Amino acid sequence: MMNPAEILSATIHHGQEKIKRPFLEKAVLGFIGGAMISFGYLLYIRVVASVAEELGSLASLIGASVFPIGLIVILLGGGELITSNMTAVSTSLFAKKVSLSDLLKNWLIITLFNVIGAIFVAFVFGHLVGLTGTGDYKTELLSLAQAKINASWSQEFLSGIGCNWFVGLAMWMCYGAKDAAGKILAVWFPVMAFVAIGFQHSIANAFVIPAAIFENGASWPDFAHNFLFVYLGNLLGGSIFVAGFYSLGYRRQAREQEELKNQE
């Protein structure tokens, strides 16, 4: 495992690479990212709905334990997720390796295609295939969606901060792990934690609330309101609570390590 200063340098590099991608790569990988997070949430619903009656609140922990598959696929197999980019690209910005305009363009494109990917999974696999449209699965879906859209704007915003503090840490530690098993473990536990706590993730919500809309259990204005405040919370959590804090905490050590490498 890398030390934190080495992880900072690696994250800066990854942020630069994300900016370098041409539009088509960003679009395709953004779609994949939105879809994979949504498949993780679809798996959560299918698992929880089948055991909720027998296991009660413990079912949520079981669901949280399978949800991380989406981010694992993205970070190990490939994909772009805006909540991860909020941390990685911000880290590069703080290191003065990318410009603010490049960051904003990246965030806009990845957000757009993450949402498209999420809604695609909600409509095709949730609604058309019927995986969220019948029986206990629909009941669980509508319960999840209503809990999210019934939160106040301040709860949505603060919940978004907590979520992306964990997601940013998952990405940060994944970059620091040196083998596949370490990367999986680094992602698994922080993501499981935010889901079990009940924090809100803007792209996951771009799956679950539209899926509820397709089953007549929510509306597009509900989604727009929720997405805005959760997204802003995610932005603050990733860019400040992870990228900002670790940049301040380890910038000196990272610079000294780079100087030693150059001397060698």
N, C-alpha and C positions, 0 to 999 in steps of 0.2 A: 504494500500500500504506500502510495506517495505521502509525503508530509504535506501539511496545509499550504505551505509556500509553493511547493511543486504543483499542487492542484490548482492554485491560483494561476500559475504560468500556463498550465494545460488548458484551463478554462478560457483564458484570454485568447489562446490559439484557436480553440474551437469556435469562439465567438467570431473571430476574423474569418474563419472558413465558412461560417453560415452567411456572412455578408457577401462573400465571393460568388456564391451560387448564382447562376443565371436564373431568369424568371421561371422558365419551364421546370427546372429542378426544384425550385422553391414551391411551385404550384403542386407538382406531383407528390413531393415529400410532405407538403402541408396537408394534402388530401389524405395521405396514408396516416399521418399523425392523428388527425381528427377521427378517422375510421377506427384506428387501433384503440384509442382511449374509449371510444363508444362500444367496441366489442368487449372491452373490460367491464364496462358498466352493464352491458347486456348479460354478461356472464354473472355479474353480481345479482341481477334481478332474477335470473333463472335459478341460481343457487338458493338465494334467500327465500324466495316464494315457496320453494319446495320443502323447506324445513322450518319456516317461521312459526307455524302452529305448534310443532313439537318442542322447539328449542327457545322460543321467545326472543329475548334480547341477544342471546348468544348467537342467533342467526346472523345478526349484523356483523359480528366479528368474523364469522366464516365467510360472509360476502366480502368483507374488507380484505381478507387474505387472498382472494382470487382476483380482485380488481387490478393489482399491479401488473398483470400480464401485458396490459396495453403499453405502459411506459417501458417495460422491459423490452418488448419488441421494438419500440421506437429507438431506444438508446443503443441496443445491441444489434438489431437487424437493419435499422435505417428508418428515418422519418424525421419530420420537423414538427415540434409542438410549441405553441406560442408561450406557454407558461415556462418551459425550459429556456426558450430564447430570451425571455425577460431577464433571466439571470445571466446566461452566457454572453449575450451581446452587450448587456449593460456592463459586465466586467471588462469587456474589450473597450467600451466607451470610456470607462473610468481610467483605463490605462492609456488612453489617447491613441488607440490603435485603429479605431473606426470613428466615423463622423456621426453626429446626431441625425442628419438626414438619412444616412445609410441605415441606421438603427430603426428609424420610423418607417422607412420603406419595407424593411424586413418584417417588422411587426405587423404592418398592414397586410402584406401578402400572405404571411403565414396564418394570421388570424382568419382572413377570408376563406382560405382553403381548408383550414381546420374545421370551420363551421360548416362548410359544404360537405366535407367528409362525414361529420357527425350527423347532419340531417339526412344524408344518404343512407347511413346505417339505420337510423331511426325509421325512415320510410320503407326501405326495401326489406330489411331483415326483421325490424320490429313490427311494422304494419302489414306489408304485403305477405311476408312469410307467416305472420301471426304470432311471433315469439313474445310480443308484449301486448297482444290484443285480446287474450282470452283468459278466463278463470283467475287463478291466484296470481298469475304473472301480470295481468292487467291491474289487479287490485294493488299489487306491490308497486308497479309503475306509477299509478295515479297517486298513491300515498307519498312516494318520494317526490314527485313533481309538485304536489300541493304544499308539502313541507318547505320546499325551496321558494316557491313564489309567494307564500304567505309570510315569509320573514320580512322584517322592516328593512329599509335601504341601509341603515347602519349595521344591522346584523349581517346582511349580504356582504357589505364592504369589509367588515372586520373578519368575517368568515373566510373571505377571499384572501386576506393577508395570511391567516393561519395556514390555509391550504398551500399557498405557493411558497411559504417558508419551508414547509416539508418537501414539496416537489423540487424546489431549488436545491435543497440539501441532498435529495436523492440523486439529482444530476451531478452535483458537485462531487459526491463520494464515488459515483460511478466513474467519473473521469479519473479519479485517483486510484481506483482498483486496477490491478495489473493482470487479472485473469477473468474469464467469463463467470466463474462461480462467485468471485468477489463482487463483480459488477451486479449480478443478479441480487445478491444479498444486500448490497448497498442501496439498490432501488426498492427492494421489496418492503423493508420495514418502515421507512419514512412514509411511503405511499399508503401502506396498510394503516398506519397510524392516523393520517389525515382523514381517510375514509371512515375508520371506526369512530373517530371523534365526531364526525359529521360536518367538517369544513366543506366549503363549496368551491368547485373547480369550474371555471367558465366554459371550457370545451366539453367537459362531461355533462354540464347542464345543457349544452347545445345539442346533446343527444336526448337526455331524459325529458326535458320540457317539450321539444317538438314531438317526441314519441307520444307524450300525453296529448298534445294537440291533435295528432292524427287519430287518437281514440276519443276525441271530444271531451278531454278532461282538463284543458287549459286553452289559453289564447296566445296569439302572437304578441300582443302588447304585454302580456305577462312575461313572456320570454325576453322581450327587448328590455324591460325594466330590470329583470333579474340579471341578465347578461351584462348590462352596463355597470352595475355596482359591484358584481362579483369580479368582473374583468379588472376594474380599477383597483380592487383589493389585491387581486393576483399580481397586478403590475407592481404595486408597492411592496408586497411580500417578496417577490423575486428580485427586483432591481435594488431595493434598499436593504431589506433584512438579510439577504444572502450576498448578492454581488457587492453592495456598498459596504456592509460590515466586514466581510472577509477581505475586501480590497484594502480597507483601512487597517485591518489587523495584521495582514501578512505582506503588504506591498514592500516594506523594507527588506524582509527576509528573502522574498522572491527576487528582488533586485540584486541582493548580495550573492545569491546562488547563481544568477546569470553571469555576474562579473567573475565569479570563480571559474565557471565553465569556459568563459572566453579566455581567461588566463592560461588554462590548461591546453 
